[in-house]
Amino acid sequence: KCKKCNKNFKSETPGSTKCLACGTGKRSSNGSAVCQDCQPGEAGTPCSKCEPGKYRGETDETTACKTCVIGQSSTKGSSSCTKCDLGRYGSSSNPGVCAECIDKKEYQDTKGQTKCLSCKLGEKWISLISSCTKCTFGQYGSENGTCVHCNAGRFQDEPGKHECKDCSVDTYLSEEGKSSKADCEKCDFDKSTGSTIGNINKASCLCKRIDYYTDSQGECQPCPEGADCSMKDGLLLSELTAKPGYWRPDLTTDTFSPCVVGYSSLDAQEL
């Protein structure tokens, strides 16, 4: 009684009493007289599909599948490898596998690469597959890949910077995200911020020392004759002092009188 040879066995000679194994890199179906090479994408004994990350081409040795080079990958049973896609990279620690770049930290805009790229300080992360762009006007890089608006009192008129510029003395800026020095508002002519820069509101503008003092309504008044208004900007009436040779009866009056003049009372009124 003649029986068919099993799968991956052969019988080439009529009258054989046994079937012969196909051997490494060969295959056959049930009842085959000859063995054939493993199909592309297969290898081994018996022929098995190449695992993901490996391949075997039509002209490659049939004994084993090859591992894809770093920066390429494959699916199960592949006859060739493909480059890692955009947003992915090939790792030397795991050849044949493409890993995804870290979200909002890295990107890769070219296929088949072995590493992802990182945004620099002053650049904004766009996506896994797009290169970073410079922080725009009115913004600065707070950390790699992140741009934020300039704070009040500051501006940025150049792209791609990692810090904002301060509004200069005698100016202030109440809004965020401004892109020009011209956005800094000037104090009134009789007020100053002193040596302070980066001021955020109009309250930073104080009546200029020497020439003015601040009245009860917050308005600037000329420094009275005989008074010393040089101690600080925004000096209040009660904080004024008399210059040498002058005096005033109390802290609520803006009258300073010379000591050489005779007076009828202690209210600084002349005779």
Secondary structure, 3 states (H helix, E strand, C coil): CCCCCCCCEECCCCCCCCCEECCCCEECCCCCCCCEECCCCEECCCCEECCCCEECCCCCCCCCCEECCCCEECCCCCCCCEECCCCEEECCCCCCCEEECCCCCEECCCCCCCCCEECCCCEECCECCECCEECCCCEEEEECEEEEECCCCEECCCCCCCCCEECCCCEECCCCCECCHHHCEECCCCEECCCCCCCCCHHHCEECCCCEEECCCCCEEECCCCEECCCCCCCEHHHCEECCCEECCCCCCCCCEECCCCECCCCCCEC
